[in-house]
Amino acid sequence: MTDTTRYADPDVTPPLVQAVPLGLQHVLAMFASNVTPSIIVAGAAGLAFGGPEQVYLIQMAMLFAGIATLFQTVGLGPVGARLPIMQGTSFAFVGVLAGVAATQGLGVALTACLIGGCLHFLLGTVIGRLRWLFPPLVTGLVILAIGLYLIPVAIKYAAGGAATFQMEAESFGSLRHWSVALTVVVVALAVKFFARGALSNAGILIGLIVGYALAFVLGMVNFAAVGRADWLTGITPLPYGFEFSLGAVIAVTLVSVVSAIETVGDASATTKAGAGREATDAEIRGATFADGLGTAVAAVFGGLPNTSFSQNVGIVGMTGIMSRHVVTIGALFLILCGLVPKIGAVIAAMPLPVLGGGVIVMFGMVAAAGLNVLCDVRMNRRNMVIIAVSLAAGLGLNLVPTAVQYLPGVVATLATSAVAPTALVAVVLNLVLPEEA
């Protein structure tokens, strides 16, 4: 049994024969979750499934997840916690960005990400003083709302339809589609709970690979785009232009605040799991700076917002190896993947039911993560009212957007984004309703 106590120092590097597999393990644990938001937002924007634009967005998801991870692990001045924190494309922003991309275009969505990333970066200077606004009651509600908002998207994908804002496929709901999606779910769960170590952590990825193979056998896969894809990518600044929308910026910024609070939690959990100590103020500030900088830089080239990935915190706790250099190796692997369009084309060629099976598990886990946070909240009448009203406002207006069709554009965008109204109502009610004895 390996003695990992000496690896509780983030600056110590295990031997390469051990560090490289551990770095790849971190990548396997987050790979599917990292590329999925780009596929969903691209679909919402009306981009051709498997087309070159979608391939490009997938490439940017991998490339800038790696670069943002380097901001965390290697650091740049005050930027970066210099802890083994893996960054990846955040699910928290999917609801907002899918809605904006569908109604106003990717240019508006990515511009909001760029500005939101800069504001997220500035949060690093005050994040410690804002944490009181976001107790577990609020953060748990927001995470739960994100998961509940995304679950219908997962079902549509699994049934063979396109993203929420596109036309459904003619064979929507067919047995062929559901057999592929359910295969992904069954394999992912079987590997997760009956395998061990790195294999267990890659359960969803292995489920997707098996589902992909089944879809290929059933004649559902078209690799034409893979053949056309280049071996080396070129990146384009502002590929969809710079289009400002105040509503989109406000919505993205509100989610950024919640994302920043999550990152604080991940930084604290990492130091607790790997070194048995609390995160320092400098580590928390650096982690938040890296979140914002990674998001802003990614947005310039077509990438979606980045945040710390909680599943990788679990790997640190499981292995006991706190070395930031291990995660740096994983980041370099992601960057390599991001520079090879063939890899993005293979991912983009994945049939929708395959992806649907994976995101049924992933989006369900997002909702479950929110419930897990709420488990620490005392369920008295006050807190139950806050949960009830916040979710009713956030999800209700999102499901019936015509209910606020006469509101000004900016306000309507925020009101129907699911996440923003849930967060706003929860914060306000938590401040104004008196505590119960």
C-alpha positions as CSV (number, residue, x, y, z in Angstrom):
1,M,0.0,0.0,0.0
2,T,1.4,3.4,-1.0
3,D,2.2,5.8,1.8
4,T,0.6,9.0,0.6
5,T,1.2,11.1,3.7
6,R,4.2,12.7,2.3
7,Y,2.1,13.9,-0.7
8,A,-0.1,16.1,1.5
9,D,2.2,19.0,0.4
10,P,0.8,20.5,-2.9
11,D,4.4,21.2,-4.0
12,V,5.6,17.6,-3.8
13,T,5.5,15.5,-7.0
14,P,5.1,11.7,-7.0
15,P,7.3,9.7,-9.3
16,L,6.2,10.1,-12.9
17,V,5.2,6.4,-13.1
18,Q,2.6,7.3,-10.5
19,A,1.9,10.9,-11.4
20,V,1.0,10.4,-15.0
21,P,-1.7,7.7,-14.4
22,L,-3.1,9.9,-11.5
23,G,-3.2,12.9,-13.8
24,L,-5.1,10.9,-16.5
25,Q,-7.5,9.7,-13.7
26,H,-8.4,13.3,-13.0
27,V,-9.1,13.9,-16.7
28,L,-11.2,10.7,-17.0
29,A,-13.3,11.8,-14.1
30,M,-14.3,15.1,-15.6
31,F,-14.0,14.6,-19.4
32,A,-17.6,13.9,-20.3
33,S,-18.9,16.6,-18.0
34,N,-16.5,19.1,-19.5
35,V,-17.5,18.8,-23.1
36,T,-21.3,18.3,-22.6
37,P,-22.2,22.0,-21.9
38,S,-20.7,23.1,-25.2
39,I,-22.7,20.5,-27.1
40,I,-25.9,21.6,-25.4
41,V,-25.3,25.4,-25.9
42,A,-24.3,24.8,-29.6
43,G,-27.5,22.9,-30.1
44,A,-29.5,25.6,-28.5
45,A,-27.9,28.1,-30.9
46,G,-29.0,26.1,-33.9
47,L,-25.5,24.9,-34.9
48,A,-25.5,21.7,-36.9
49,F,-25.0,18.6,-34.8
50,G,-21.5,17.3,-35.6
51,G,-20.7,20.3,-37.8
52,P,-17.5,22.2,-37.8
53,E,-18.8,25.0,-35.5
54,Q,-19.8,22.5,-32.9
55,V,-16.5,20.7,-33.2
56,Y,-14.7,24.0,-32.6
57,L,-16.7,24.7,-29.4
58,I,-15.8,21.2,-28.1
59,Q,-12.2,21.9,-28.9
60,M,-12.3,25.1,-26.9
61,A,-13.9,23.3,-24.0
62,M,-11.0,20.9,-23.7
63,L,-8.3,23.5,-24.5
64,F,-9.4,26.1,-22.0
65,A,-10.3,23.6,-19.3
66,G,-6.6,22.7,-19.5
67,I,-5.4,26.3,-19.6
68,A,-7.7,27.3,-16.7
69,T,-6.4,24.3,-14.7
70,L,-2.9,25.6,-15.2
71,F,-4.0,28.9,-13.8
72,Q,-5.0,27.1,-10.7
73,T,-2.2,24.6,-10.3
74,V,0.8,26.6,-11.6
75,G,-0.5,30.1,-10.9
76,L,0.2,33.5,-12.3
77,G,1.0,36.1,-9.7
78,P,-2.0,36.3,-7.3
79,V,-4.0,34.1,-9.7
80,G,-4.4,30.4,-8.7
81,A,-4.8,28.5,-5.5
82,R,-1.7,26.4,-6.4
83,L,-3.7,23.4,-5.2
84,P,-4.8,20.3,-7.1
85,I,-8.0,21.8,-8.4
86,M,-9.2,20.7,-11.9
87,Q,-11.1,23.3,-13.9
88,G,-13.7,22.5,-16.5
89,T,-16.7,23.9,-18.3
90,S,-19.4,24.7,-15.8
91,F,-23.0,23.2,-15.9
92,A,-24.2,26.1,-13.8
93,F,-24.2,28.4,-16.8
94,V,-25.9,26.0,-19.3
95,G,-29.4,27.1,-18.6
96,V,-28.7,30.8,-18.9
97,L,-26.4,30.4,-21.9
98,A,-28.7,28.0,-23.8
99,G,-31.5,30.5,-23.5
100,V,-29.4,33.5,-24.5
101,A,-27.9,31.5,-27.4
102,A,-31.3,30.4,-28.7
103,T,-32.9,33.9,-28.5
104,Q,-30.0,36.3,-29.1
105,G,-27.2,34.2,-30.6
106,L,-23.8,32.9,-29.5
107,G,-22.2,36.3,-30.0
108,V,-24.3,37.7,-27.2
109,A,-23.8,34.6,-25.0
110,L,-20.0,34.6,-25.3
111,T,-19.8,38.4,-24.8
112,A,-21.7,37.9,-21.6
113,C,-19.2,35.2,-20.6
114,L,-16.3,37.5,-21.3
115,I,-17.7,40.4,-19.2
116,G,-19.0,38.0,-16.6
117,G,-15.6,36.4,-16.4
118,C,-13.9,39.8,-15.7
119,L,-16.5,40.5,-13.0
120,H,-16.0,37.0,-11.6
121,F,-12.2,37.8,-11.4
122,L,-13.0,40.9,-9.4
123,L,-15.0,38.8,-7.0
124,G,-11.7,37.4,-5.8
125,T,-11.0,40.6,-3.9
126,V,-14.3,40.5,-1.9
127,I,-15.3,36.8,-2.0
128,G,-14.7,36.4,1.7
129,R,-17.1,39.2,2.6
130,L,-19.9,37.9,0.3
131,R,-20.1,34.4,1.6
132,W,-22.7,35.3,4.2
133,L,-25.2,36.1,1.4
134,F,-24.9,32.5,0.1
135,P,-25.5,30.1,3.0
136,P,-26.2,26.4,2.2
137,L,-29.9,27.2,1.9
138,V,-29.3,29.5,-1.1
139,T,-26.5,27.6,-2.8
140,G,-28.3,24.3,-2.4
141,L,-31.4,25.8,-4.0
142,V,-29.5,27.3,-6.9
143,I,-27.7,24.0,-7.6
144,L,-31.0,22.1,-7.4
145,A,-32.7,24.6,-9.8
146,I,-29.9,24.1,-12.3
147,G,-30.3,20.3,-12.2
148,L,-34.1,20.4,-12.5
149,Y,-33.9,22.9,-15.4
150,L,-31.5,20.6,-17.3
151,I,-33.3,17.3,-16.8
152,P,-35.8,17.8,-19.6
153,V,-32.9,18.5,-21.9
154,A,-31.4,15.1,-21.0
155,I,-34.7,13.3,-21.7
156,K,-35.0,14.9,-25.1
157,Y,-31.5,13.9,-26.0
158,A,-32.1,10.4,-24.8
159,A,-35.3,10.1,-26.8
160,G,-33.4,11.2,-30.0
161,G,-34.6,14.7,-30.2
162,A,-32.4,17.8,-30.5
163,A,-31.7,20.4,-27.9
164,T,-34.5,22.1,-26.0
165,F,-34.9,24.9,-28.5
166,Q,-34.7,22.8,-31.7
167,M,-37.1,20.7,-33.7
168,E,-37.4,17.1,-32.5
169,A,-36.2,14.3,-34.7
170,E,-38.8,12.3,-36.7
171,S,-37.9,9.2,-34.7
172,F,-38.2,10.9,-31.4
173,G,-38.9,8.4,-28.6
174,S,-38.1,5.3,-30.7
175,L,-37.1,2.1,-29.0
176,R,-33.7,2.3,-30.8
177,H,-32.9,5.6,-29.3
178,W,-34.0,4.6,-25.8
179,S,-32.1,1.3,-26.0
180,V,-28.8,3.2,-26.6
181,A,-29.5,5.8,-23.9
182,L,-30.4,3.2,-21.3
183,T,-27.3,1.1,-22.2
184,V,-25.2,4.2,-21.3
185,V,-27.0,4.6,-18.0
186,V,-26.8,0.9,-17.0
187,V,-23.1,0.6,-18.0
188,A,-22.2,3.9,-16.2
189,L,-23.9,2.9,-13.0
190,A,-22.4,-0.6,-13.1
191,V,-18.9,0.6,-13.6
192,K,-19.3,3.3,-11.0
193,F,-20.5,1.0,-8.2
194,F,-18.9,-2.3,-9.0
195,A,-15.5,-1.3,-10.3
196,R,-12.7,0.3,-8.2
197,G,-10.2,3.1,-8.5
198,A,-9.7,5.0,-11.8
199,L,-12.2,2.7,-13.6
200,S,-14.9,3.7,-11.1
201,N,-14.2,7.4,-11.5
202,A,-14.5,7.0,-15.3
203,G,-17.9,5.3,-15.1
204,I,-19.9,7.9,-17.2
205,L,-17.1,8.1,-19.8
206,I,-17.0,4.3,-20.1
207,G,-20.8,4.3,-20.4
208,L,-20.6,6.8,-23.2
209,I,-18.0,4.7,-25.0
210,V,-20.1,1.5,-24.8
211,G,-23.2,3.4,-25.9
212,Y,-21.3,5.0,-28.8
213,A,-20.2,1.5,-29.9
214,L,-23.7,0.2,-29.8
215,A,-25.0,3.2,-31.8
216,F,-22.3,2.5,-34.4
217,V,-23.5,-1.1,-34.7
218,L,-27.0,0.1,-35.1
219,G,-26.0,2.4,-37.9
220,M,-26.5,5.7,-36.0
221,V,-23.0,7.1,-36.4
222,N,-21.7,9.2,-39.3
223,F,-17.9,9.7,-39.2
224,A,-17.8,11.9,-42.3
225,A,-17.0,15.0,-40.3
226,V,-14.1,13.1,-38.6
227,G,-12.5,12.5,-41.9
228,R,-12.8,16.2,-42.9
229,A,-11.4,17.5,-39.6
230,D,-7.8,18.7,-39.4
231,W,-5.1,17.2,-37.1
232,L,-4.2,20.6,-35.7
233,T,-6.6,23.3,-34.7
234,G,-6.4,27.1,-35.2
235,I,-8.1,29.3,-32.6
236,T,-10.1,32.4,-33.6
237,P,-10.5,35.5,-31.4
238,L,-14.1,36.5,-30.9
239,P,-15.4,33.9,-33.5
240,Y,-19.0,35.2,-33.1
241,G,-18.2,38.9,-32.6
242,F,-18.8,41.1,-29.6
243,E,-22.5,41.7,-29.0
244,F,-23.5,43.3,-25.7
245,S,-26.8,42.6,-23.9
246,L,-27.3,43.9,-20.4
247,G,-29.7,41.1,-19.5
248,A,-27.4,38.4,-20.6
249,V,-24.5,40.0,-18.7
250,I,-26.5,40.3,-15.5
251,A,-27.7,36.7,-15.7
252,V,-24.2,35.3,-16.3
253,T,-22.8,37.5,-13.5
254,L,-25.4,36.2,-11.0
255,V,-24.5,32.6,-11.8
256,S,-20.8,33.6,-11.5
257,V,-21.3,34.7,-7.9
258,V,-22.8,31.2,-7.1
259,S,-20.0,29.5,-9.1
260,A,-17.4,31.5,-7.1
261,I,-19.0,30.4,-3.8
262,E,-18.8,26.8,-5.1
263,T,-15.2,27.2,-5.9
264,V,-14.5,28.4,-2.4
265,G,-16.1,25.3,-1.1
266,D,-14.1,23.1,-3.5
267,A,-10.8,24.8,-2.4
268,S,-11.7,24.2,1.2
269,A,-12.7,20.6,0.6
270,T,-9.5,20.0,-1.3
271,T,-7.2,21.1,1.5
272,K,-9.4,19.3,4.1
273,A,-9.3,16.0,2.1
274,G,-5.7,16.1,1.0
275,A,-3.9,17.9,3.9
276,G,-6.3,17.9,6.8
277,R,-6.4,21.7,7.0
278,E,-8.6,24.7,6.1
279,A,-7.8,26.7,2.9
280,T,-6.0,29.9,3.5
281,D,-7.4,33.3,2.4
282,A,-4.8,33.5,-0.3
283,E,-5.8,30.1,-1.7
284,I,-9.4,31.1,-1.7
285,R,-8.7,34.4,-3.5
286,G,-6.4,32.8,-5.9
287,A,-8.9,30.1,-6.8
288,T,-11.6,32.7,-7.5
289,F,-9.2,34.8,-9.6
290,A,-8.4,31.6,-11.6
291,D,-12.1,30.9,-12.1
292,G,-12.7,34.4,-13.5
293,L,-9.6,34.6,-15.6
294,G,-10.1,31.2,-17.1
295,T,-13.7,32.1,-18.0
296,A,-12.8,35.4,-19.6
297,V,-9.9,34.0,-21.6
298,A,-12.0,31.1,-22.8
299,A,-14.8,33.4,-23.9
300,V,-12.5,35.4,-26.1
301,F,-11.9,32.2,-28.2
302,G,-15.4,30.6,-28.0
303,G,-15.1,28.7,-24.8
304,L,-17.8,28.6,-22.1
305,P,-17.3,29.6,-18.4
306,N,-14.9,27.4,-16.3
307,T,-15.1,26.5,-12.7
308,S,-13.6,24.0,-10.3
309,F,-14.8,20.4,-10.6
310,S,-16.0,18.8,-7.4
311,Q,-15.6,15.2,-8.5
312,N,-11.9,15.8,-8.7
313,V,-11.9,16.9,-5.1
314,G,-13.2,13.4,-4.3
315,I,-10.1,11.9,-6.2
316,V,-7.8,13.9,-3.9
317,G,-9.6,12.5,-0.9
318,M,-9.6,9.0,-2.2
319,T,-5.9,8.9,-3.2
320,G,-4.6,11.1,-0.4
321,I,-2.2,12.7,-3.0
322,M,-2.4,16.5,-2.8
323,S,0.2,17.2,-5.4
324,R,-0.8,20.1,-7.7
325,H,1.7,18.8,-10.3
326,V,-0.4,15.6,-10.8
327,V,-3.3,17.8,-11.9
328,T,-1.0,19.9,-14.0
329,I,-0.2,16.7,-16.0
330,G,-4.0,16.2,-16.5
331,A,-4.2,19.8,-17.7
332,L,-1.5,19.3,-20.3
333,F,-3.4,16.2,-21.6
334,L,-6.6,18.3,-22.0
335,I,-4.7,21.0,-23.9
336,L,-3.3,18.4,-26.2
337,C,-6.8,17.1,-26.9
338,G,-8.0,20.6,-27.5
339,L,-5.4,21.2,-30.2
340,V,-6.5,18.1,-32.2
341,P,-9.8,18.7,-34.0
342,K,-10.1,15.0,-34.9
343,I,-10.8,14.4,-31.2
344,G,-13.5,17.1,-31.2
345,A,-15.0,15.6,-34.3
346,V,-15.2,12.1,-32.8
347,I,-17.1,13.6,-29.8
348,A,-19.3,15.7,-32.0
349,A,-20.3,12.6,-34.1
350,M,-21.7,11.0,-30.9
351,P,-25.5,10.4,-31.5
352,L,-27.9,12.3,-29.3
353,P,-29.2,9.3,-27.5
354,V,-25.7,8.4,-26.4
355,L,-25.2,11.8,-25.0
356,G,-28.7,11.7,-23.5
357,G,-27.9,8.6,-21.5
358,G,-24.8,10.3,-20.1
359,V,-26.5,13.6,-19.2
360,I,-29.5,11.9,-17.5
361,V,-27.0,10.7,-14.9
362,M,-24.9,14.0,-14.9
363,F,-27.9,16.3,-14.7
364,G,-29.6,14.1,-12.1
365,M,-26.4,14.3,-10.1
366,V,-26.4,18.1,-10.3
367,A,-29.9,18.1,-8.8
368,A,-28.8,15.5,-6.2
369,A,-25.8,17.7,-5.3
370,G,-28.2,20.5,-4.5
371,L,-30.2,18.3,-2.3
372,N,-27.0,17.1,-0.6
373,V,-26.2,20.8,0.3
374,L,-29.8,21.3,1.5
375,C,-29.5,18.3,3.8
376,D,-27.4,20.5,6.1
377,V,-30.2,23.0,6.3
378,R,-32.7,22.8,9.1
379,M,-36.1,22.1,7.5
380,N,-38.3,24.5,9.6
381,R,-41.3,26.4,8.2
382,R,-39.2,29.4,7.3
383,N,-36.7,27.5,5.2
384,M,-39.3,25.4,3.6
385,V,-41.2,28.5,2.5
386,I,-38.0,29.9,1.0
387,I,-37.4,26.7,-0.9
388,A,-41.0,26.5,-2.1
389,V,-41.2,30.1,-3.3
390,S,-37.8,30.3,-4.8
391,L,-38.2,27.1,-6.9
392,A,-41.7,28.0,-7.9
393,A,-40.6,31.4,-9.1
394,G,-37.5,30.2,-10.9
395,L,-38.8,27.0,-12.6
396,G,-42.3,28.3,-13.1
397,L,-41.4,31.4,-15.1
398,N,-38.9,29.3,-17.1
399,L,-41.6,26.8,-18.0
400,V,-44.1,29.5,-18.9
401,P,-42.0,32.3,-20.4
402,T,-45.1,34.0,-21.9
403,A,-46.2,34.9,-18.4
404,V,-43.7,37.7,-18.4
405,Q,-43.8,38.5,-22.1
406,Y,-44.6,42.2,-21.5
407,L,-41.6,42.8,-19.3
408,P,-38.7,44.8,-20.8
409,G,-36.2,42.5,-22.7
410,V,-33.5,42.6,-20.0
411,V,-35.9,41.8,-17.2
412,A,-37.7,39.1,-19.2
413,T,-34.3,37.4,-20.0
414,L,-33.5,37.3,-16.3
415,A,-37.0,36.3,-15.2
416,T,-37.1,33.2,-17.5
417,S,-33.5,32.0,-16.9
418,A,-34.5,29.6,-14.0
419,V,-31.3,30.2,-12.1
420,A,-31.3,34.0,-11.7
421,P,-34.9,34.3,-10.2
422,T,-34.3,31.3,-8.0
423,A,-31.1,32.8,-6.6
424,L,-32.5,36.3,-6.3
425,V,-35.7,35.2,-4.5
426,A,-33.8,32.9,-2.2
427,V,-31.3,35.6,-1.2
428,V,-34.0,38.2,-0.6
429,L,-36.2,35.9,1.4
430,N,-33.3,34.6,3.5
431,L,-32.5,38.2,4.4
432,V,-36.0,39.5,5.2
433,L,-37.8,36.5,6.8
434,P,-37.1,36.2,10.5
435,E,-35.4,33.1,11.9
436,E,-37.5,30.6,13.8
437,A,-36.7,29.6,17.3
